[in-house]
Amino acid sequence: MPSKMIFINLPVADLGRSMKFYEALGWKVNPDFTDNNAACIVVDDNICLMLLTKDFFTTFSKRTIADTVGTVSAAYALSLGSADEVDTLVQTAIRAGGTEEADDSRRAEEAEAGMYGRTFLDPDGHQWEPFYMDYPGAS
């Protein structure tokens, strides 16, 4: 196991639907940490999503769960290896039931900085921002 990992805990309305969405992106379900309340989605060796039913999610905080369909609560930026990988992930997300949230003015600003990015929302409204940045030392 890597020394540092990121686990992003996301409340979801329909666990099965969310699992299918993320599996369609090519990410894997870890059955060792999956049951009727939660599913562990492995993005890579260092990043996992914990999809938690809303009822189960409420056991982790006394605060109200954000309505991510109507408001943004966070944006999950994911660095990828090329602009083509960004396009492929967003197109796959859309085919799997996600929606794209386009912002042409922001894209122009990012392009000036040597970045290429797009934004998609999962079926629960969680905002993902895959991007590619050509910077010195990038492989």
N, C-alpha and C positions, 0 to 999 in steps of 0.2 A: 504494500500500500504506500502511495506517495506520502511524504511528510506533511504536505498541506493539500487540502481539498476544499472545494466550495460546494456546499449543498444549498440549493435555492428551494425554499419551501413555498409552494404555490397552492392556494385554496382553489378547488375546482368544483363545479356544480355536478358534473357527471364523470366519475373516475374512469369508466370504460371508454367514453368518448375521448377524454384527454389522453389516455394511454395510446389509443389508436392514432391520434393526431401526432404525437411525438414519435411513435414508432414509424409513421409514414415519413418523418424527416430523416430516418435512418438511425435514430438513437435507440438504444436497447433497454428493455425492462430487466432489472435485476430481480428475479423471483425471490431471492433470499430476504429482500426488504419490501415485499409487496403483499398486501392482503386486501380485505374489503374496505379498509379505511385509507390506505396509502399505497402509492406505487413509487418505486425508485427508478428513475429514468437516467441511464448513464449516457452523458453527452460525450465525454472522453475520460481519460484516466484520472483527471483532476476535478471534473465538474459533474455533479449529479443534480437532478431535479427531484424533489420529493413532492409528488402530487398528493394533496391531502383533501379528503372530502371536507366540505365546509364545516360540518358538525365536528369532525376530528380536529380541524385546524383551530377551532375556537378553544380547544384545551391548551393551546400554546400561548394564548394572550387573552387578557381581559378586554382589550380594545375591539371595537367593531371591525369586521372584515370590510375592506374597501370594495366599492362597486367598480371593478375594473372594466366593466362594459361601458359605463358612462363617464368614468374619470380615470386618469392615469395615476398609478401609485408608485411605479418604478419603471425603468427602461433597462432591459438586460442586453448589453452590448456584447457581441460575440465576434472576436477577430478571426477572420478566415484567410486562406492562403491566396485567394485571387478574387477579382471582380466576378469572374464566371461562377465561382463557388457561392458568392453572395446571391447572384441571380438564380442559381439552381435551388438554393435553400428557400428563397422567397417564393419561387414558382411552385416548389413542392408543398410549401406551407399553404399556399392558396388552394391548390388541388385537394389538400387534405381537410379543408374547411376553415382555414384562417383567412384573414383579410389583410390587404396591403393598405398602409397609411402613407400616402405620398406627400412629400413636402419639397417641391422643386426648388424653392429658394434656399433651403438648408442644403440640398444636394449641391447647388452651385457653390456655396461657401465651403463645403467639404472638399469639393473638387479642387478648389484653389489651394487647399492645404495638403493635397496629395492623397485624399481619402475618397473611397467609393463606398456608399452605404445605402441600405434600404431598410424599411421598417415593416414588420408584419405583426398582427395581433393573433393570438391563439383563440380558440373558441370561447374562452373565458375572459378575453380582453387583455391578457397579459402581453405587454409590449416587448418585442424582440427587435434588436437592431444589429443584424449582421453587417460587418463592414470589412473592407480591405484597405490597408494603408501601406503604400510603398515607401518604406523608410530605410535608411542605411542600416545594414546588418540583418535585414529581414531575409528569411530563407524561402 
